[in-house]
Amino acid sequence: MTLHLRGIRAGADPQSAYRVYLQDSARKAGEPPGQIMVGEFNFYGIGPGMQRDVSFELTPGHPAPAISLDGECVANITLVPAHAIAPNSAPSIDSIELWGD
């Protein structure tokens, strides 16, 4: 399975990398939600008007997405800046996609 972040861009360098976490859907009932880091990306080389995509291969050690009651694949993804982001940098991502094998 591959996690794709498409259209990563910022108005100015946020001066921070972002860590990408996937919630562990296999936890037991009553346990707090666990998150596993699947990777990190930065904005190096992305200036105004520029964007890029990043992908992360999810290995067997990463949590599997949950399947909802209606059969939809559900992946809870959290993006966390490694440091405080620069003011007015306005980082954004166009889409987050999960592709199965």
C-alpha positions in Angstrom: 0.0 0.0 0.0 1.3 3.5 -0.8 0.3 6.8 0.8 0.6 9.8 -1.6 0.6 13.5 -0.6 -0.1 15.5 -3.8 0.4 19.2 -4.4 2.5 20.1 -1.4 3.2 23.9 -1.5 3.7 27.0 0.6 3.7 30.7 0.1 7.0 30.9 1.8 9.4 28.4 3.4 7.6 27.1 6.6 11.1 26.4 8.1 9.9 23.0 9.4 9.6 19.5 8.2 6.3 17.7 8.7 6.0 14.2 10.2 3.3 11.9 8.8 1.5 9.6 11.2 -1.0 6.9 10.5 -3.5 5.8 13.2 -3.2 2.2 14.2 -6.7 0.8 13.4 -5.7 -2.7 14.8 -5.6 -1.5 18.5 -7.8 -3.4 20.9 -11.1 -2.1 22.2 -10.5 0.3 25.1 -6.9 1.1 24.2 -6.1 4.7 23.3 -5.5 5.4 19.6 -1.9 4.7 18.6 -0.1 6.4 15.8 2.9 5.2 13.9 5.1 7.6 12.0 5.3 6.6 8.3 7.7 9.3 7.1 8.6 13.0 7.0 8.8 15.6 4.3 10.1 19.1 4.0 9.5 22.2 1.8 13.2 22.5 0.7 13.2 23.8 -2.9 9.5 24.7 -2.9 8.9 28.4 -3.5 5.9 30.4 -4.4 4.1 28.9 -7.4 5.9 25.6 -7.0 4.6 22.3 -5.7 5.6 18.6 -5.4 4.3 15.2 -4.4 5.7 12.8 -1.9 4.9 9.1 -1.4 5.4 6.6 1.5 5.4 2.9 1.0 3.5 1.3 3.9 5.2 -1.9 4.9 3.7 -4.8 6.9 4.9 -3.0 10.1 2.6 -0.1 9.4 -1.0 -0.2 10.6 -3.6 -1.2 8.0 -6.4 1.2 7.2 -9.8 0.4 8.8 -12.7 -0.8 6.7 -16.0 1.1 7.5 -19.4 -0.6 7.8 -20.2 0.4 4.2 -16.9 -1.1 3.0 -14.9 2.1 2.6 -11.2 2.2 3.4 -10.6 4.7 6.2 -7.1 5.9 7.1 -6.7 8.5 9.8 -3.6 10.5 8.9 -2.0 13.2 11.1 0.6 15.8 9.8 2.7 17.3 12.6 5.3 20.1 12.1 8.6 19.1 13.6 9.1 22.8 14.7 7.0 25.9 14.9 6.2 27.0 11.3 7.2 30.4 10.0 4.4 33.0 10.1 2.5 33.6 6.8 4.0 30.5 5.1 0.6 28.9 4.5 1.6 25.3 3.8 -1.0 23.2 2.1 -1.6 19.9 0.4 -4.1 19.4 -2.5 -4.9 15.7 -1.8 -4.0 12.7 0.2 -4.4 9.3 -1.5 -4.0 5.7 -0.4 -3.3 3.2 -3.1 -3.6 -0.6 -2.5 -1.5 -3.2 -4.3 
